[in-house]
Amino acid sequence: MLQNASAIRNSHLVMKRASLISLSRRRNYTSLINASVKPADLEYTETIPSDGNKTQGALVLVHGLLGFKRNWSSLSKAFSRDLGRPVYAVDMRNHGLSPHAEPMDYLHMAADILHFIKKLGLSDISLLGHSMGGKAAMTLALDSDLPPGLLKNLVIVDISPTKGKVSKTTISYIEAMRRIEASNLTGSSARKEADKLLVDVEKDPSTRAFLLSTLTTPSSDSESARFRVPLNILSRSIPDIGSFPYDPGEAIYKGRTLLVKGGKGRFVNNDNIPVFQRFFPNSRLEVLDTGHWVHAERPNEFKNVVVNFIKSLETTAET
């Protein structure tokens, strides 16, 4: 009996200590709407349905590292057509035509998305993020000061809410891109020469084409090829891009969530799926026969999975 009482007291002490540790961590966390967090004004494209609706039930698409809004062009049209909703694709900070800004951590990237949503007056949002964009979307959903009811659906594509290191492959891409800029390529052959420099780190032509999609070619011999992304900022931000603001148990999002995994990928696996489910208990998993670039490799299958998930809420509401 005495042993049982002692065990119970020890258990309570452990739980209390864990609670205090969690509370301490939460006290150190800055909300997205904190005045010290300065959001960037994100550039975007919009696809508006025939009824002219620009705000209600909007689908917001968020790209990954080294991507930009144009990656979603075809899918934006397909989503808007099949859902009858407005679709917005954003350029994240330090990508595409959006401002170059530091820090480039998930708190600020999530704040950028929230600022964008509020600025356009969007409501009943479906938020979809791939890779880095998925981590930013999860950070937004998990924030305790998120306006109630703002998010109706959360779709995360091939990424988990874990802390780790950015892959060596991704780092090698950025280093190769910096070498391209350092080479000061000029003339009409600049893109072809840049492609040759990428072969050492990436053999797949389609991936190289993706990496070169933000390369601006010189209009005269006095100019040299440059990437739209600020490679110096990306290099400094590598630790933040690999990280995540929360540990399991510190936050939870109970809204409808879909995790789409590339079956051949390694970013979502049997070790971190339970972690995802702790953060997002009202979630389901769909696996497609792809690598990491799920939406690019199987666009039609990916579109159907997302559309069916979003429409399933409408069906539930009707019944």
Phi and psi restraints in degrees (value plus and minus 20) as a CYANA .aco file:
   2 LEU   PHI     -81.8   -41.8
   2 LEU   PSI     -58.1   -18.1
   3 GLN   PHI     -84.5   -44.5
   3 GLN   PSI     -60.8   -20.8
   4 ASN   PHI     -84.3   -44.3
   4 ASN   PSI     -61.5   -21.5
   5 ALA   PHI     -84.1   -44.1
   5 ALA   PSI     -61.5   -21.5
   6 SER   PHI     -82.9   -42.9
   6 SER   PSI     -60.9   -20.9
   7 ALA   PHI     -84.2   -44.2
   7 ALA   PSI     -60.1   -20.1
   8 ILE   PHI     -84.0   -44.0
   8 ILE   PSI     -63.5   -23.5
   9 ARG   PHI     -81.9   -41.9
   9 ARG   PSI     -62.5   -22.5
  10 ASN   PHI     -83.8   -43.8
  10 ASN   PSI     -60.1   -20.1
  11 SER   PHI     -82.0   -42.0
  11 SER   PSI     -61.9   -21.9
  12 HIS   PHI     -84.8   -44.8
  12 HIS   PSI     -58.7   -18.7
  13 LEU   PHI     -84.1   -44.1
  13 LEU   PSI     -61.3   -21.3
  14 VAL   PHI     -83.5   -43.5
  14 VAL   PSI     -65.0   -25.0
  15 MET   PHI     -83.3   -43.3
  15 MET   PSI     -61.3   -21.3
  16 LYS   PHI     -84.7   -44.7
  16 LYS   PSI     -61.9   -21.9
  17 ARG   PHI     -84.0   -44.0
  17 ARG   PSI     -62.7   -22.7
  18 ALA   PHI     -83.1   -43.1
  18 ALA   PSI     -58.8   -18.8
  19 SER   PHI     -84.5   -44.5
  19 SER   PSI     -61.8   -21.8
  20 LEU   PHI     -85.6   -45.6
  20 LEU   PSI     -59.2   -19.2
  21 ILE   PHI     -83.3   -43.3
  21 ILE   PSI     -65.8   -25.8
  22 SER   PHI     -81.4   -41.4
  22 SER   PSI     -62.7   -22.7
  23 LEU   PHI     -83.0   -43.0
  23 LEU   PSI     -61.0   -21.0
  24 SER   PHI     -80.3   -40.3
  24 SER   PSI     -63.4   -23.4
  25 ARG   PHI     -82.7   -42.7
  25 ARG   PSI     -62.5   -22.5
  26 ARG   PHI     -85.5   -45.5
  26 ARG   PSI     -54.5   -14.5
  27 ARG   PHI     -84.5   -44.5
  27 ARG   PSI     -49.5    -9.5
  28 ASN   PHI    -103.9   -63.9
  28 ASN   PSI     -24.7    15.3
  29 TYR   PHI    -109.6   -69.6
  29 TYR   PSI     115.4   155.4
  30 THR   PHI    -117.3   -77.3
  30 THR   PSI     109.0   149.0
  31 SER   PHI     -88.6   -48.6
  31 SER   PSI     136.4   176.4
  32 LEU   PHI     -82.9   -42.9
  32 LEU   PSI     -47.8    -7.8
  33 ILE   PHI    -116.7   -76.7
  33 ILE   PSI      -9.4    30.6
  34 ASN   PHI     -83.6   -43.6
  34 ASN   PSI     120.7   160.7
  35 ALA   PHI     -82.7   -42.7
  35 ALA   PSI     -41.9    -1.9
  36 SER   PHI     -97.6   -57.6
  36 SER   PSI     -34.1     5.9
  37 VAL   PHI    -112.9   -72.9
  37 VAL   PSI      91.5   131.5
  38 LYS   PHI    -118.8   -78.8
  38 LYS   PSI      86.5   126.5
  39 PRO   PHI     -94.9   -54.9
  39 PRO   PSI     132.6   172.6
  40 ALA   PHI    -114.1   -74.1
  40 ALA   PSI     129.4   169.4
  41 ASP   PHI    -103.0   -63.0
  41 ASP   PSI      88.9   128.9
  42 LEU   PHI    -101.5   -61.5
  42 LEU   PSI     118.0   158.0
  43 GLU   PHI     -95.7   -55.7
  43 GLU   PSI     135.3   175.3
  44 TYR   PHI    -177.9  -137.9
  44 TYR   PSI     143.3   183.3
  45 THR   PHI    -136.8   -96.8
  45 THR   PSI     132.7   172.7
  46 GLU   PHI    -149.2  -109.2
  46 GLU   PSI     123.5   163.5
  47 THR   PHI    -144.9  -104.9
  47 THR   PSI      91.9   131.9
  48 ILE   PHI    -124.8   -84.8
  48 ILE   PSI     113.2   153.2
  49 PRO   PHI     -88.3   -48.3
  49 PRO   PSI     148.7   188.7
  50 SER   PHI     -83.2   -43.2
  50 SER   PSI     -43.2    -3.2
  51 ASP   PHI    -100.1   -60.1
  51 ASP   PSI     -22.4    17.6
  52 GLY   PHI      62.9   102.9
  52 GLY   PSI     -19.2    20.8
  53 ASN   PHI     -83.4   -43.4
  53 ASN   PSI     103.0   143.0
  54 LYS   PHI    -132.1   -92.1
  54 LYS   PSI     -25.5    14.5
  55 THR   PHI    -150.0  -110.0
  55 THR   PSI     -64.0   -24.0
  56 GLN   PHI     -91.0   -51.0
  56 GLN   PSI     106.1   146.1
  57 GLY   PHI      47.1    87.1
  57 GLY   PSI       7.2    47.2
  58 ALA   PHI     -82.0   -42.0
  58 ALA   PSI     124.5   164.5
  59 LEU   PHI    -123.4   -83.4
  59 LEU   PSI     102.9   142.9
  60 VAL   PHI    -131.0   -91.0
  60 VAL   PSI     104.3   144.3
  61 LEU   PHI    -126.3   -86.3
  61 LEU   PSI     110.9   150.9
  62 VAL   PHI    -145.3  -105.3
  62 VAL   PSI      99.9   139.9
  63 HIS   PHI     -98.3   -58.3
  63 HIS   PSI     152.8   192.8
  64 GLY   PHI    -116.5   -76.5
  64 GLY   PSI    -192.5  -152.5
  65 LEU   PHI     -78.9   -38.9
  65 LEU   PSI     111.6   151.6
  66 LEU   PHI      53.8    93.8
  66 LEU   PSI     -16.6    23.4
  67 GLY   PHI    -110.2   -70.2
  67 GLY   PSI    -194.7  -154.7
  68 PHE   PHI    -183.3  -143.3
  68 PHE   PSI     153.3   193.3
  69 LYS   PHI     -78.7   -38.7
  69 LYS   PSI     -50.6   -10.6
  70 ARG   PHI     -85.4   -45.4
  70 ARG   PSI     -39.2     0.8
  71 ASN   PHI     -79.7   -39.7
  71 ASN   PSI     -42.0    -2.0
  72 TRP   PHI    -120.7   -80.7
  72 TRP   PSI     -13.9    26.1
  73 SER   PHI     -71.8   -31.8
  73 SER   PSI     -75.6   -35.6
  74 SER   PHI     -87.0   -47.0
  74 SER   PSI     -62.8   -22.8
  75 LEU   PHI     -88.0   -48.0
  75 LEU   PSI     -53.2   -13.2
  76 SER   PHI     -78.5   -38.5
  76 SER   PSI     -65.4   -25.4
  77 LYS   PHI     -85.0   -45.0
  77 LYS   PSI     -61.7   -21.7
  78 ALA   PHI     -87.3   -47.3
  78 ALA   PSI     -61.7   -21.7
  79 PHE   PHI     -82.4   -42.4
  79 PHE   PSI     -66.7   -26.7
  80 SER   PHI     -82.7   -42.7
  80 SER   PSI     -60.4   -20.4
  81 ARG   PHI     -84.3   -44.3
  81 ARG   PSI     -67.6   -27.6
  82 ASP   PHI     -98.0   -58.0
  82 ASP   PSI     -48.7    -8.7
  83 LEU   PHI    -116.7   -76.7
  83 LEU   PSI     -40.5    -0.5
  84 GLY   PHI      46.1    86.1
  84 GLY   PSI      14.7    54.7
  85 ARG   PHI    -149.0  -109.0
  85 ARG   PSI     139.2   179.2
  86 PRO   PHI     -91.2   -51.2
  86 PRO   PSI     122.6   162.6
  87 VAL   PHI    -146.7  -106.7
  87 VAL   PSI     110.4   150.4
  88 TYR   PHI    -141.8  -101.8
  88 TYR   PSI     113.2   153.2
  89 ALA   PHI    -137.0   -97.0
  89 ALA   PSI     106.4   146.4
  90 VAL   PHI    -126.3   -86.3
  90 VAL   PSI     134.3   174.3
  91 ASP   PHI    -112.2   -72.2
  91 ASP   PSI     100.9   140.9
  92 MET   PHI     -88.7   -48.7
  92 MET   PSI     142.9   182.9
  93 ARG   PHI     -75.9   -35.9
  93 ARG   PSI     121.8   161.8
  94 ASN   PHI      47.8    87.8
  94 ASN   PSI       0.5    40.5
  95 HIS   PHI    -158.3  -118.3
  95 HIS   PSI     131.1   171.1
  96 GLY   PHI      34.6    74.6
  96 GLY   PSI    -149.1  -109.1
  97 LEU   PHI    -121.7   -81.7
  97 LEU   PSI     -14.3    25.7
  98 SER   PHI     -95.9   -55.9
  98 SER   PSI     140.9   180.9
  99 PRO   PHI     -80.4   -40.4
  99 PRO   PSI     129.8   169.8
 100 HIS   PHI    -105.7   -65.7
 100 HIS   PSI      99.9   139.9
 101 ALA   PHI    -171.0  -131.0
 101 ALA   PSI     126.2   166.2
 102 GLU   PHI    -141.8  -101.8
 102 GLU   PSI     135.4   175.4
 103 PRO   PHI     -95.3   -55.3
 103 PRO   PSI     141.6   181.6
 104 MET   PHI    -133.0   -93.0
 104 MET   PSI      45.2    85.2
 105 ASP   PHI    -130.8   -90.8
 105 ASP   PSI     152.6   192.6
 106 TYR   PHI     -91.8   -51.8
 106 TYR   PSI     -46.6    -6.6
 107 LEU   PHI     -80.2   -40.2
 107 LEU   PSI     -67.8   -27.8
 108 HIS   PHI     -93.5   -53.5
 108 HIS   PSI     -56.6   -16.6
 109 MET   PHI     -85.5   -45.5
 109 MET   PSI     -59.4   -19.4
 110 ALA   PHI     -86.8   -46.8
 110 ALA   PSI     -59.0   -19.0
 111 ALA   PHI     -83.1   -43.1
 111 ALA   PSI     -56.4   -16.4
 112 ASP   PHI     -79.7   -39.7
 112 ASP   PSI     -64.7   -24.7
 113 ILE   PHI     -84.9   -44.9
 113 ILE   PSI     -64.9   -24.9
 114 LEU   PHI     -82.4   -42.4
 114 LEU   PSI     -61.4   -21.4
 115 HIS   PHI     -80.8   -40.8
 115 HIS   PSI     -61.9   -21.9
 116 PHE   PHI     -82.1   -42.1
 116 PHE   PSI     -66.3   -26.3
 117 ILE   PHI     -81.0   -41.0
 117 ILE   PSI     -65.5   -25.5
 118 LYS   PHI     -88.5   -48.5
 118 LYS   PSI     -59.4   -19.4
 119 LYS   PHI     -81.1   -41.1
 119 LYS   PSI     -59.2   -19.2
 120 LEU   PHI    -108.9   -68.9
 120 LEU   PSI     -24.5    15.5
 121 GLY   PHI      48.6    88.6
 121 GLY   PSI      13.3    53.3
 122 LEU   PHI     -95.6   -55.6
 122 LEU   PSI     128.7   168.7
 123 SER   PHI    -159.1  -119.1
 123 SER   PSI     138.4   178.4
 124 ASP   PHI      28.9    68.9
 124 ASP   PSI      36.8    76.8
 125 ILE   PHI     -94.5   -54.5
 125 ILE   PSI     123.0   163.0
 126 SER   PHI    -127.8   -87.8
 126 SER   PSI      98.4   138.4
 127 LEU   PHI    -130.0   -90.0
 127 LEU   PSI     103.1   143.1
 128 LEU   PHI    -142.3  -102.3
 128 LEU   PSI     105.4   145.4
 129 GLY   PHI    -153.2  -113.2
 129 GLY   PSI     116.9   156.9
 130 HIS   PHI    -126.8   -86.8
 130 HIS   PSI     112.5   152.5
 131 SER   PHI      35.4    75.4
 131 SER   PSI    -140.5  -100.5
 132 MET   PHI     -74.0   -34.0
 132 MET   PSI     -61.3   -21.3
 133 GLY   PHI     -83.6   -43.6
 133 GLY   PSI     -50.5   -10.5
 134 GLY   PHI     -87.9   -47.9
 134 GLY   PSI     -60.0   -20.0
 135 LYS   PHI     -85.9   -45.9
 135 LYS   PSI     -58.6   -18.6
 136 ALA   PHI     -84.7   -44.7
 136 ALA   PSI     -61.3   -21.3
 137 ALA   PHI     -84.6   -44.6
 137 ALA   PSI     -60.8   -20.8
 138 MET   PHI     -84.9   -44.9
 138 MET   PSI     -60.3   -20.3
 139 THR   PHI     -80.5   -40.5
 139 THR   PSI     -61.7   -21.7
 140 LEU   PHI     -82.7   -42.7
 140 LEU   PSI     -67.0   -27.0
 141 ALA   PHI     -84.1   -44.1
 141 ALA   PSI     -52.8   -12.8
 142 LEU   PHI    -104.8   -64.8
 142 LEU   PSI     -29.1    10.9
 143 ASP   PHI     -87.6   -47.6
 143 ASP   PSI     111.6   151.6
 144 SER   PHI     -88.8   -48.8
 144 SER   PSI     -39.0     1.0
 145 ASP   PHI    -118.8   -78.8
 145 ASP   PSI      -7.1    32.9
 146 LEU   PHI     -81.9   -41.9
 146 LEU   PSI     109.9   149.9
 147 PRO   PHI     -75.5   -35.5
 147 PRO   PSI     109.4   149.4
 148 PRO   PHI     -78.4   -38.4
 148 PRO   PSI     116.7   156.7
 149 GLY   PHI      58.7    98.7
 149 GLY   PSI     -20.9    19.1
 150 LEU   PHI     -85.0   -45.0
 150 LEU   PSI     -63.9   -23.9
 151 LEU   PHI    -116.8   -76.8
 151 LEU   PSI     109.7   149.7
 152 LYS   PHI    -123.3   -83.3
 152 LYS   PSI     -53.8   -13.8
 153 ASN   PHI    -161.3  -121.3
 153 ASN   PSI     118.5   158.5
 154 LEU   PHI    -141.2  -101.2
 154 LEU   PSI     105.9   145.9
 155 VAL   PHI    -142.7  -102.7
 155 VAL   PSI      99.5   139.5
 156 ILE   PHI    -133.5   -93.5
 156 ILE   PSI     108.6   148.6
 157 VAL   PHI    -132.3   -92.3
 157 VAL   PSI      89.9   129.9
 158 ASP   PHI      31.0    71.0
 158 ASP   PSI      32.2    72.2
 159 ILE   PHI    -175.7  -135.7
 159 ILE   PSI     134.4   174.4
 160 SER   PHI    -140.7  -100.7
 160 SER   PSI     137.3   177.3
 161 PRO   PHI    -104.1   -64.1
 161 PRO   PSI      41.4    81.4
 162 THR   PHI    -145.4  -105.4
 162 THR   PSI     139.3   179.3
 163 LYS   PHI    -116.5   -76.5
 163 LYS   PSI     114.9   154.9
 164 GLY   PHI    -189.1  -149.1
 164 GLY   PSI    -183.6  -143.6
 165 LYS   PHI    -125.3   -85.3
 165 LYS   PSI     124.0   164.0
 166 VAL   PHI     -82.3   -42.3
 166 VAL   PSI     120.2   160.2
 167 SER   PHI     -80.1   -40.1
 167 SER   PSI     129.6   169.6
 168 LYS   PHI     -80.9   -40.9
 168 LYS   PSI     -52.3   -12.3
 169 THR   PHI     -82.5   -42.5
 169 THR   PSI     -66.6   -26.6
 170 THR   PHI     -83.2   -43.2
 170 THR   PSI     -62.6   -22.6
 171 ILE   PHI     -81.6   -41.6
 171 ILE   PSI     -59.0   -19.0
 172 SER   PHI     -85.6   -45.6
 172 SER   PSI     -53.3   -13.3
 173 TYR   PHI     -81.8   -41.8
 173 TYR   PSI     -68.9   -28.9
 174 ILE   PHI     -83.4   -43.4
 174 ILE   PSI     -61.2   -21.2
 175 GLU   PHI     -83.4   -43.4
 175 GLU   PSI     -60.0   -20.0
 176 ALA   PHI     -86.5   -46.5
 176 ALA   PSI     -58.4   -18.4
 177 MET   PHI     -84.9   -44.9
 177 MET   PSI     -55.9   -15.9
 178 ARG   PHI     -88.1   -48.1
 178 ARG   PSI     -55.6   -15.6
 179 ARG   PHI     -86.2   -46.2
 179 ARG   PSI     -56.4   -16.4
 180 ILE   PHI     -81.5   -41.5
 180 ILE   PSI     -66.7   -26.7
 181 GLU   PHI     -83.3   -43.3
 181 GLU   PSI     -59.2   -19.2
 182 ALA   PHI     -86.4   -46.4
 182 ALA   PSI     -41.2    -1.2
 183 SER   PHI     -97.8   -57.8
 183 SER   PSI     -31.9     8.1
 184 ASN   PHI      30.5    70.5
 184 ASN   PSI      35.0    75.0
 185 LEU   PHI     -90.8   -50.8
 185 LEU   PSI     115.4   155.4
 186 THR   PHI    -149.5  -109.5
 186 THR   PSI     148.4   188.4
 187 GLY   PHI      60.7   100.7
 187 GLY   PSI    -199.8  -159.8
 188 SER   PHI     -89.0   -49.0
 188 SER   PSI     -37.7     2.3
 189 SER   PHI    -112.6   -72.6
 189 SER   PSI     -13.5    26.5
 190 ALA   PHI     -79.2   -39.2
 190 ALA   PSI     -64.9   -24.9
 191 ARG   PHI     -85.4   -45.4
 191 ARG   PSI     -60.1   -20.1
 192 LYS   PHI     -83.8   -43.8
 192 LYS   PSI     -61.4   -21.4
 193 GLU   PHI     -87.6   -47.6
 193 GLU   PSI     -56.9   -16.9
 194 ALA   PHI     -84.2   -44.2
 194 ALA   PSI     -59.5   -19.5
 195 ASP   PHI     -80.9   -40.9
 195 ASP   PSI     -59.4   -19.4
 196 LYS   PHI     -83.0   -43.0
 196 LYS   PSI     -57.1   -17.1
 197 LEU   PHI     -90.4   -50.4
 197 LEU   PSI     -43.4    -3.4
 198 LEU   PHI    -102.6   -62.6
 198 LEU   PSI     -39.4     0.6
 199 VAL   PHI     -78.0   -38.0
 199 VAL   PSI     -51.9   -11.9
 200 ASP   PHI     -83.7   -43.7
 200 ASP   PSI     -47.4    -7.4
 201 VAL   PHI    -130.2   -90.2
 201 VAL   PSI     -34.5     5.5
 202 GLU   PHI    -170.0  -130.0
 202 GLU   PSI      97.3   137.3
 203 LYS   PHI    -104.9   -64.9
 203 LYS   PSI     -44.9    -4.9
 204 ASP   PHI     -95.0   -55.0
 204 ASP   PSI      99.8   139.8
 205 PRO   PHI     -80.6   -40.6
 205 PRO   PSI     -56.8   -16.8
 206 SER   PHI     -87.6   -47.6
 206 SER   PSI     -57.4   -17.4
 207 THR   PHI     -88.3   -48.3
 207 THR   PSI     -59.9   -19.9
 208 ARG   PHI     -83.5   -43.5
 208 ARG   PSI     -59.0   -19.0
 209 ALA   PHI     -82.8   -42.8
 209 ALA   PSI     -58.7   -18.7
 210 PHE   PHI     -82.4   -42.4
 210 PHE   PSI     -66.0   -26.0
 211 LEU   PHI     -84.1   -44.1
 211 LEU   PSI     -51.3   -11.3
 212 LEU   PHI    -108.8   -68.8
 212 LEU   PSI     -20.9    19.1
 213 SER   PHI     -86.6   -46.6
 213 SER   PSI     -41.0    -1.0
 214 THR   PHI    -124.2   -84.2
 214 THR   PSI      -7.9    32.1
 215 LEU   PHI    -101.7   -61.7
 215 LEU   PSI     104.2   144.2
 216 THR   PHI    -114.4   -74.4
 216 THR   PSI     101.5   141.5
 217 THR   PHI    -104.6   -64.6
 217 THR   PSI     125.9   165.9
 218 PRO   PHI     -88.3   -48.3
 218 PRO   PSI     123.2   163.2
 219 SER   PHI    -111.3   -71.3
 219 SER   PSI     -30.6     9.4
 220 SER   PHI    -170.8  -130.8
 220 SER   PSI     145.9   185.9
 221 ASP   PHI     -89.5   -49.5
 221 ASP   PSI     -32.2     7.8
 222 SER   PHI    -103.8   -63.8
 222 SER   PSI     -27.3    12.7
 223 GLU   PHI    -134.3   -94.3
 223 GLU   PSI     138.2   178.2
 224 SER   PHI    -145.9  -105.9
 224 SER   PSI     139.4   179.4
 225 ALA   PHI     -85.7   -45.7
 225 ALA   PSI     116.1   156.1
 226 ARG   PHI    -159.2  -119.2
 226 ARG   PSI     128.1   168.1
 227 PHE   PHI    -106.6   -66.6
 227 PHE   PSI     127.6   167.6
 228 ARG   PHI     -89.3   -49.3
 228 ARG   PSI     -46.7    -6.7
 229 VAL   PHI    -100.8   -60.8
 229 VAL   PSI     118.7   158.7
 230 PRO   PHI     -98.0   -58.0
 230 PRO   PSI      76.5   116.5
 231 LEU   PHI     -82.9   -42.9
 231 LEU   PSI     -49.4    -9.4
 232 ASN   PHI     -86.0   -46.0
 232 ASN   PSI     -60.4   -20.4
 233 ILE   PHI     -87.8   -47.8
 233 ILE   PSI     -63.3   -23.3
 234 LEU   PHI     -80.4   -40.4
 234 LEU   PSI     -61.3   -21.3
 235 SER   PHI     -83.1   -43.1
 235 SER   PSI     -62.0   -22.0
 236 ARG   PHI     -89.7   -49.7
 236 ARG   PSI     -43.3    -3.3
 237 SER   PHI    -114.4   -74.4
 237 SER   PSI     -18.8    21.2
 238 ILE   PHI     -71.8   -31.8
 238 ILE   PSI     -66.1   -26.1
 239 PRO   PHI     -80.7   -40.7
 239 PRO   PSI     -60.3   -20.3
 240 ASP   PHI     -87.5   -47.5
 240 ASP   PSI     -56.2   -16.2
 241 ILE   PHI     -87.5   -47.5
 241 ILE   PSI     -51.9   -11.9
 242 GLY   PHI     -99.6   -59.6
 242 GLY   PSI     -36.4     3.6
 243 SER   PHI    -107.3   -67.3
 243 SER   PSI    -193.1  -153.1
 244 PHE   PHI    -176.6  -136.6
 244 PHE   PSI     121.0   161.0
 245 PRO   PHI     -90.0   -50.0
 245 PRO   PSI     -38.0     2.0
 246 TYR   PHI    -141.3  -101.3
 246 TYR   PSI     130.8   170.8
 247 ASP   PHI    -120.6   -80.6
 247 ASP   PSI     134.9   174.9
 248 PRO   PHI     -75.1   -35.1
 248 PRO   PSI     115.8   155.8
 249 GLY   PHI      75.5   115.5
 249 GLY   PSI     -33.7     6.3
 250 GLU   PHI    -105.4   -65.4
 250 GLU   PSI     -43.8    -3.8
 251 ALA   PHI    -174.5  -134.5
 251 ALA   PSI     138.6   178.6
 252 ILE   PHI    -168.8  -128.8
 252 ILE   PSI     122.8   162.8
 253 TYR   PHI    -141.4  -101.4
 253 TYR   PSI      99.9   139.9
 254 LYS   PHI    -116.0   -76.0
 254 LYS   PSI     -18.1    21.9
 255 GLY   PHI     -95.0   -55.0
 255 GLY   PSI     151.0   191.0
 256 ARG   PHI     -84.0   -44.0
 256 ARG   PSI     107.8   147.8
 257 THR   PHI    -157.8  -117.8
 257 THR   PSI     116.1   156.1
 258 LEU   PHI    -138.9   -98.9
 258 LEU   PSI     108.0   148.0
 259 LEU   PHI    -127.6   -87.6
 259 LEU   PSI      99.3   139.3
 260 VAL   PHI    -125.5   -85.5
 260 VAL   PSI      97.5   137.5
 261 LYS   PHI    -126.3   -86.3
 261 LYS   PSI     117.9   157.9
 262 GLY   PHI     -99.6   -59.6
 262 GLY   PSI      97.1   137.1
 263 GLY   PHI     -78.8   -38.8
 263 GLY   PSI     -47.7    -7.7
 264 LYS   PHI    -113.9   -73.9
 264 LYS   PSI     -23.1    16.9
 265 GLY   PHI    -104.0   -64.0
 265 GLY   PSI     153.0   193.0
 266 ARG   PHI    -144.1  -104.1
 266 ARG   PSI     -21.3    18.7
 267 PHE   PHI     -93.9   -53.9
 267 PHE   PSI     -47.9    -7.9
 268 VAL   PHI    -138.5   -98.5
 268 VAL   PSI     103.1   143.1
 269 ASN   PHI    -165.2  -125.2
 269 ASN   PSI    -199.9  -159.9
 270 ASN   PHI     -83.8   -43.8
 270 ASN   PSI     -42.6    -2.6
 271 ASP   PHI     -98.2   -58.2
 271 ASP   PSI     -57.8   -17.8
 272 ASN   PHI    -122.3   -82.3
 272 ASN   PSI     -26.8    13.2
 273 ILE   PHI     -81.6   -41.6
 273 ILE   PSI     -62.8   -22.8
 274 PRO   PHI     -81.4   -41.4
 274 PRO   PSI     -52.6   -12.6
 275 VAL   PHI     -84.7   -44.7
 275 VAL   PSI     -64.4   -24.4
 276 PHE   PHI     -77.5   -37.5
 276 PHE   PSI     -63.7   -23.7
 277 GLN   PHI     -88.6   -48.6
 277 GLN   PSI     -46.6    -6.6
 278 ARG   PHI     -88.8   -48.8
 278 ARG   PSI     -61.0   -21.0
 279 PHE   PHI     -91.8   -51.8
 279 PHE   PSI     -56.5   -16.5
 280 PHE   PHI    -149.4  -109.4
 280 PHE   PSI      58.1    98.1
 281 PRO   PHI     -87.4   -47.4
 281 PRO   PSI     -44.1    -4.1
 282 ASN   PHI    -117.0   -77.0
 282 ASN   PSI      36.0    76.0
 283 SER   PHI    -143.9  -103.9
 283 SER   PSI     138.0   178.0
 284 ARG   PHI    -152.6  -112.6
 284 ARG   PSI     137.9   177.9
 285 LEU   PHI    -136.1   -96.1
 285 LEU   PSI     112.8   152.8
 286 GLU   PHI    -143.5  -103.5
 286 GLU   PSI     115.4   155.4
 287 VAL   PHI    -137.6   -97.6
 287 VAL   PSI     106.8   146.8
 288 LEU   PHI    -133.6   -93.6
 288 LEU   PSI     133.4   173.4
 289 ASP   PHI    -100.7   -60.7
 289 ASP   PSI      52.5    92.5
 290 THR   PHI    -162.7  -122.7
 290 THR   PSI     156.4   196.4
 291 GLY   PHI    -109.8   -69.8
 291 GLY   PSI    -165.9  -125.9
 292 HIS   PHI     -90.6   -50.6
 292 HIS   PSI     -52.2   -12.2
 293 TRP   PHI    -108.2   -68.2
 293 TRP   PSI      45.6    85.6
 294 VAL   PHI     -76.2   -36.2
 294 VAL   PSI     -69.5   -29.5
 295 HIS   PHI     -90.8   -50.8
 295 HIS   PSI     -42.5    -2.5
 296 ALA   PHI    -107.8   -67.8
 296 ALA   PSI     -53.6   -13.6
 297 GLU   PHI    -100.4   -60.4
 297 GLU   PSI     -57.8   -17.8
 298 ARG   PHI    -153.1  -113.1
 298 ARG   PSI      45.5    85.5
 299 PRO   PHI     -80.1   -40.1
 299 PRO   PSI     -60.0   -20.0
 300 ASN   PHI     -91.6   -51.6
 300 ASN   PSI     -63.7   -23.7
 301 GLU   PHI     -82.7   -42.7
 301 GLU   PSI     -62.3   -22.3
 302 PHE   PHI     -81.9   -41.9
 302 PHE   PSI     -65.6   -25.6
 303 LYS   PHI     -79.1   -39.1
 303 LYS   PSI     -64.3   -24.3
 304 ASN   PHI     -83.1   -43.1
 304 ASN   PSI     -61.3   -21.3
 305 VAL   PHI     -81.7   -41.7
 305 VAL   PSI     -65.9   -25.9
 306 VAL   PHI     -87.8   -47.8
 306 VAL   PSI     -65.8   -25.8
 307 VAL   PHI     -80.8   -40.8
 307 VAL   PSI     -64.6   -24.6
 308 ASN   PHI     -83.1   -43.1
 308 ASN   PSI     -57.7   -17.7
 309 PHE   PHI     -85.1   -45.1
 309 PHE   PSI     -67.8   -27.8
 310 ILE   PHI     -86.1   -46.1
 310 ILE   PSI     -62.2   -22.2
 311 LYS   PHI     -88.1   -48.1
 311 LYS   PSI     -45.2    -5.2
 312 SER   PHI     -84.1   -44.1
 312 SER   PSI     -47.0    -7.0
 313 LEU   PHI     -89.4   -49.4
 313 LEU   PSI     -60.3   -20.3
 314 GLU   PHI     -83.3   -43.3
 314 GLU   PSI     -60.6   -20.6
 315 THR   PHI     -83.8   -43.8
 315 THR   PSI     -61.9   -21.9
 316 THR   PHI     -83.3   -43.3
 316 THR   PSI     -61.5   -21.5
 317 ALA   PHI     -85.6   -45.6
 317 ALA   PSI     -56.0   -16.0
 318 GLU   PHI     -89.1   -49.1
 318 GLU   PSI     -56.0   -16.0
